[in-house]
Amino acid sequence: MNKLTHIDKDGKARMVDVGHKPQQLRIARAEGHITLQPETIRLIKENNMKKGDVLTVAEIAGIQGAKKTSELIPLCHPLQLTKVKVKAELDETGVKVYAETKCIGQTGVEMEALTGVQVALLTVYDMCKAVDKKMIIDDTHLIEKTKIDI
């Protein structure tokens, strides 16, 4: 097993120094899901939730969440994101959220993609909690991350 990069020689948490790494195009994609009751899915599909357009609000919240990742996760580097795309779609059992993040930098953007997904899913939860007491946020994971020399 490799050593954890966020732990110093004394076992203390630290922010990793990425100053020696080259600037690269960094891309990450993540997804997650929230399981909803059939009635909740119907209300979202018909745009009849009291708080408004669930899918659009979740997408915007996901973008905001990705942009705030370094403020939420203590050891994440603040990144100059060049793209954040969040898509929320109804499926047979709830809402699936996809996120893609990009930057040109010295460290990856996977935490931003994962945070975007989670914030979007939490937004769906918040907007639906009045009508659905059985929601389950699940299966959030990184699909891929890439780095390309520039």
N, C-alpha and C positions, 0 to 999 in steps of 0.2 A: 504494500500500500504506500502511496506517495504521502509525503508530509503535507500537513495543512499549511497553506500559504498565509493565512491570517493569524498565525501563532508565532511569536518570537521564540528565541532560544530558551527563555525562562517560562514559556507556556502562557504568556500574556497575549491577549488579542491586540492586533495592530492592523493598520491599513497598509496594504502592500505597496511598495514603491514600484511603479511601472515606468518610471522616467527613462530607463534604458531601452525600453521596447520601441520598435518602429511604429510609425503611424501606418495604420491599415484600415481598409474598409471593413467594418464589422457589421454583421447581420445576424439577427436572432429571430426565431419564430417559436411561438408557444401557443398552447390552446388549453381550454378547460371547459367545464360543463356545470350547469346547475339543473337538477331534476326538479320538475314542477308538477303539480296536479293538473289533470286535463282541463279543468275549468280555468285555471290560471293561464295556461297556454292559449285557450280560446280568447280570454280577455285581452291578452297581449296581441294576438293576431288581429282582433277587431279594434285595437287601439282604444280600449275601454277601461284602462286602469286609471284610477283617480289622479295619480301623480303624473300621468302623461305618457308619452311615447317611450316605452321601456327600452327598446332596442337602440334607438338613437341616443338617448340619455346615457345608456351604458357604454356605448362606443366613445362618446365624448369624455365620460369619466375615466375610461381606460386610458385614453390619450393623456389626460391630466395626471393620472397615476404614474404612468411610465415616465413622464417628465419630472416627477417628484421623487423618484426612487432613492436617490442619494440622501434625501431628507428623511426617508422612512427606514432605510436599512443602514445601520450605523457605519459599516466599513466599506460601503460602496463608494466608488469615485463618482463625482459629478461629471456627467458627460454632455457634450454638445451634440444632441441628437439631430440627425439630418432628416429622419423620417420616423413617424410612428403611425402605424395603421392598425386600427382595431375594428373587427367585424363581429357583430352579434347576430346570430341566426337562430330562429326557432327550428327545433327538430321534433321528433315524435314524443320525446320525453322531457323536453325543457328547452334550454337555450345553450348553444355551443358558442364559445367566444374564441376568436383567433386574434393573435397580435403579431405584428412584425415591427422590429425596431432596427434602425441603422444609424451608424455614426462613423466618422473617420477619427480614429483614436488609437490609444495604446492598450486598451482593455476592452473586453467584450460587453455586449449589450443584452445578455440573456436575462439578467435580473430586471431590466427595464421591460422586456417582453413579458416575463412572468408576472411582474407587478401590474402591468397593464391589464392582463387577463384577470387577475384576482380582483382588482378594483372594479372592473366592469361587472364581474360576477356578483360582487358585494352590492353593486348598484342595483342589479336585477333583484337581489334579495330585499334590499331596502324598499324598492318600489312595489314589491309584491307581498310583503310581510303581512299586510292587513287582510289579505284574502287567502294566503297559503301558509299554513303552519307546519308543513312537512317538507320544505325545500331542503335539498342537499347539494352543497357545492362539492364537486368531486373531479377527479381525473385531470387536475392541472399539471401540465408537464411541458418540458422543452421539446420541441419537435426537432430543431436543428440550430446550430450556430456555426457561422463561417467567418473566416478572415481572409481577405484578399490583399496582396501586396499592391501598393499604388505607386 
